[in-house]
């Protein structure tokens, strides 16, 4: 009879960083702090301080309904640039104008595009201050990269679409991030299919709707797909040259919805938002509106699994309202799925929307949660994923140089890096 032996040793599996990436990027399945050497509040522009300790202006990029974009040209590892503002307590206080840069190479925060002097909110005419600088609005899902190779600045430029929720005429403002002061311009657009080609319009008969932008970058076609909250007739493609072409609207009405470009599948996907009614209100499907960019064919499919971003509806009808727009959804070729951060869970969770193995343009996609845990090597780091005030929007971004997601939610916190499996 074989003798049984007890094992006196405990095998400990140590999760190690991935070779070729910075040592602070955790292995797959973990999150950690980005070891920044300063905080965003430390770089408050002097013209927005009333005292040395006043850092209130730095709340704007994180708390005021805005997002970010990744500028790959900024440094060897690139930078994540945050930009948002508006919501002044009165028209006689300055609009806070600057871009906030998180540089993954130097691990330092900095600011750029600061005006020479503060501009009162009441001084802007059709979105521009007397010095020519644009009003900094809520940016929502309207920030995208404008690379150097497309005509952007030497370290890349930030493209900010429209002035959300304002009467200002829809424009695309460009911020040359290499410029500490000013560095603003506008993309000269022309929508030749429109009756008024010098305007940017999402509907045939009106320029008064569609100021809340929903955008996605298209590297292959060198431009951006653009729609907006509310009923629209068109989904626009805006070329790097400013030429705009109209396409039938994907989804038609993306109130609380999102738009995602699945590069490897050549599909443009709109995820609708709104109420899920009935006995399965928390898990009922959401609709996907899919445009095959190779053929132009469109389809509507449903989703399977537990639908994320379940929140209280605006009209107080109970918690059965889904907001895909707040997830920061983004397709990642390396992962083969759409990924977002769901803050309706506490603490937040990473969710994915995975296409079927066959016929992704016409079959249901599936929601699921991607498990993550705090990396033990990050001994002094935040043990839970952080939550943002007024939602994530596009602050949750895939960083190609890190092969991971990064986001930050406050002026006095370090960003977190999430490595998914």
N, C-alpha and C positions, 0 to 999 in steps of 0.2 A: 504494500500500500504506500503510495507516495506521501511524503511528509509535507505538510503545509507550512510555509514560512511567512512570518509577518514582515512587512517592509518598514524599517525604522526611518526611512528617508522621505522627505516631502519634496516633490519636484515643483519648483516655482517657475512659471512661465513669465518672462519679462518681455513686455512689448517694446520693441525698439523702433526708432525712427527709420524712415525709408532712405536707403543709400541714394545719393544724388540730389536730395532735397535738403533744405536747411534743417539743422538738427532739432529745431523747435517744432517742426511739423510732425505730428504724432503718426503712429501707424494706423492702418485701416481699422475702423471701428471705434476710434477714440477722438476726443476733442481736448483742446488745451488753450491756454492763453498765448497770444502773440506777444513776445517779450519786448514790447515797446519801451523805449528809453525815456519817454515823456508821455503826458496825456494831452488830449485835445484842448483842455482848458488852459494849458500852459502857453498856448500860442494865440491867445485872444488878441486881435488887432487893437492897437492903442486907441484908435478913434472910436471904439465901441466900449471903452472902459470909463466909468465914472470915478473909479478908485482902483488902486493896484490889485485889490482882491475881487473886483467885479469881472466875472467870467460868464455872465448870463447869456451873452451873444452866442456862446458855443453850444447852447441848448438847441439852437435852430436847426443845424444839420441833422440832429438825431430825433428831435421831438416834434418838429413841425411838418408832419405829413410828407416826408421826402425820402430820397433814396441816394444811390451812388452808382458809379460806373467804374470799371477797371480800365486803366490806361497802361497798356503793355509797353509803350515807348518811354515811360517816365524814368525808369531805371532798369538795371538788369533783371530784377524780379518783378518790376511793375509796381503800380500803386493803385490803391482804391481811393477814389475821390468822391467826397460827400458834398452835397449842395442842396440847400433848401432854406426857405425863409418865409416872410409874410406874416400875417396875423399880428400886426403891430397893435398895441393897446389903444393907440389913437393915430390919426393921420399926421399928427405933428411930431412924431418921433421918427428916427431914421429907419429905413429899410436896411436890414443887415445884409451886406453884400460881400461875399467872399466864397472861395472854394476851400475845402478842408481836405488835406492830402495825408493819407496813411501810406508811407513808403516802406515796402517790404524789404528793400535792400539796406537802407540805413536804420530801419526800425525807429523812425522819428515821424511825429506829426508836424505839419507846417501848413501855412495858409498861402493862398495866391489870389490874384484878381481882386485885390482890395482897392476901392476907389480912393482918390486923393483926399477927399473929404466926405463925411457922411451926408447922405441925401434923405431929406424928409420924405415920408411916404406920399405926402400931398404934392410933391414936386414932379412926380412922374406923369408924362403925357404919352398916351398910347404905349405904355410900358417902358419908356426911356426917361432917365433923369436929364437935367440940363447939361451934365458932363458927358452924356451919350451912353452911360452905363445902363444896363437893363435892370428892371425890378427883379429881385430874387423872390420867386413864388414858392408855394408848395410844389414839389416836383414829382411826387407819387411814382409812377412807372415811366417817367419821361426823361430819364438820363441815359445817355449812351456814349460810347467811345467814338471819337473821330480821329482815326490814326494819322500819324505823320505821313504815311504813304498815300493817304487819300487827300492830302492837302492840309492836315492839321498842323499844330505847332511842333517845334523841334522835340518836345517831350510828350507829344500828343495833345489833343484838345478834348474838352467835354462838350457834348451837344445836349442842350437843354430845350426840350420841346414844349412850346406853348407857355401861356401864363394861366395856370389852372384856376378856374373859378373866377376869372376876372373879365371885364369887358374889353380888355386889350385884344387887338387883332392877333390871331395865331401866327407866331413866327418861331424860327429855330435859332436860338442864341448859341454862339460858340465861345468857349472860354479857353484861351491859350494858357495852359497851366504852367508854362515856363515863365510867365509874366507875374512877378510879385504884385505889381500894381496894374490895374485895368486889364488889358489883354482881351477885351470883349469885341466881338463882331457878330454879324448875322449871316446865316447861309442865304444867299440869294436864290430864292426858289422860283420855279415857274411851273404852274399846273395847266399845261396847254389844253387839256380836255375840258377845262372849266370855263364858264362864261367870263369870269374875271380871273385870268391866268396868273395875276400877281398875288392873289390870295391863296391861302391854304384852306381848302374846304373839304369836309367829310360828308356833306349832303348837297344835293343838287340846287336847292333853293335858299339856303341859309348859311350865314357865317356866324350865327349867334350861338350855335351848339357845338359841342365837341372840344371844350377847352381842357378837360381832364385827360391827359395823354396816357395811352397804353402803347408801348413801343418795344421793338426787338431788333437787334442788330443782325444783318445778313452779310457775313464776310465774303461768301462766294459771289454775290451780286453787287457787293460794295455799296451798301446803303442800309436803309432801315425800313421795316414794315411798321406802319403807323395807323392806329385807330384811336378811339376815345370813348369815354363813358357816355352812354345814352344811345338813342337810335341814330344810325348812320346809314348812308347809301353806299359809301365806299370804304374799303381798306386801301390805304395809300402805300405806294412804294416810293420812298424818297431816296434818290441817288446821291452819292457823294458830291456830284456836280450841282445839286439842287433841282434837277429835273424830277418832276412828280408825275407818276402815272396812277390812274384810278383803276381799281379792281372791285368787283362786287364785294360787298361787305361780308367778312367772315364772322358769322354770329349775328350780325345785324344790330344787336343791342347788348353791349357788354357792360351794363351796370353791374359793378362788383365782380367783373370777370377779368380774365388774364389772356395774354397772347404769347405763344411760345413757338419758336422756330426749331423744328427737329431736323438738324442739318443732315445727319446720316440718312434719314428717311425722306428728305426733301418734302417735308410736310409742314404747313403752317396750321397751327392748332389753336383755336379759341376755346377757353374753358369758361362756361357761363357760371354766374352766381345767382343767389336768391334763396327763396324759401323751398324747403323740402317738407311737404305736407303729408298728412296721413299718419298711420300707426308707426311707421318706420322713419319718422322725421329725421332722426339723427344719422341714419345710414343710407337714406335714399340716394339714388344715382344723381349725378350731374351730367349735363349734356356736353359733348365735345363737338365742335364744328371744325371739320378737317378739310383743308384745301391741298390737293396734290399739286405742287408747284411745277412738276414736270408735264402734267397733262391738263391742268386747270380744273380737273374734276373735283366736286365737292361732295361731302357726305356728313351726316349727323349720326353720332353714335353715343351710347351711354357709357357710364363708368361702373365698375364693380368695386366692392370693398367699402370700408368705412370712410365716408367723405370727410375730409379735414376742414379746419377753419370754421367751426360751428360756433356762432356768436348770437348775441341778442339782436333781433331785428330792429330797424329804425323806428317802427311803429309800435313797438312794445308788445308784439304778438307772441312773445315767447322765444326760447332759444331753439330755433329751428331754421336759422338763417346762415347760409354758407357764403364765405367771402374768399374766393380763390385769389382775388387781387391782392390781398394782404399777406400772401404766403411767400412772395418773392420767387415765384416759379421760374425755373430755368432748365432747359434741356441740356444734358451733358453727354456728348458722344462717348466719352470714356466709360460712362456708367450705363449707357443705353436706356435712359429714362429721364423723366422730368422730376426735378427735386425742388422742395420748398421747406420752409420752417413754419411750423404750426404753433402759434402763440395762444391758441384757445386752450391748449393743454398746459398744465402747470406741474413741473417746468416744461418749456417748449420741447417739441419732438420734431425730428426730421421726417418728412413724408416723401414718398415717391409715387409717381403715376407712370406705370410701366405699360408699354404697348404689347399687344399679343404677338406671339412668335410668327404668325402668318396674317396677312391682310391687315396691317396696322391702320390703313386708311379707311377701313370699313367695318371693323370689329371692336367690341368693347375693350377699354383699357382698365387697369386695375390699380386702385389706391392701396398703399400699405405703409407701415411705419418702419423706418430704418433704425435699428438699435444702435445706440452710441453710449459710451461711458467715458468718464473723465480719465485721462491718461495719468497713471501713477507717477510718471517722471516729472509731471508738472506739479511739483510739490506745493508751491505757493499759489497755484492758479485757482480760478473760480471753479468750484466743484459741480456747478449746474450751468446749463445753458441760460444765457441772459435773455431778458425780455425787453422789448423796446416800448417806449411811450408812443401811442398813436400808430401802432403797427410797424411792420418790417418794411413793406413796400420793396424797393430794390436795394435795400442795404445788405441783403443776403446775396452774396455773389460768388460765383465760381472763379477761382484765381488760377489761370492755366499754368503759371510757373510753379505753383505750389501743389497742383493737382488736388486741390482741396477748396472748401468753401470758407469764407471769412465774413464776419460781420461784427459791428460794434453798435451799442445802443445808448451810450451816454458819454458825456465829455470827460468824466472822471473814472472810466473803466477801460481796461485793456480789451482790444478785440479778441474774439475767439476764432480759432481755426479748427475746422471739422473735416476729418479724413474719413470718407465713406468707403465701405467695402463693396 
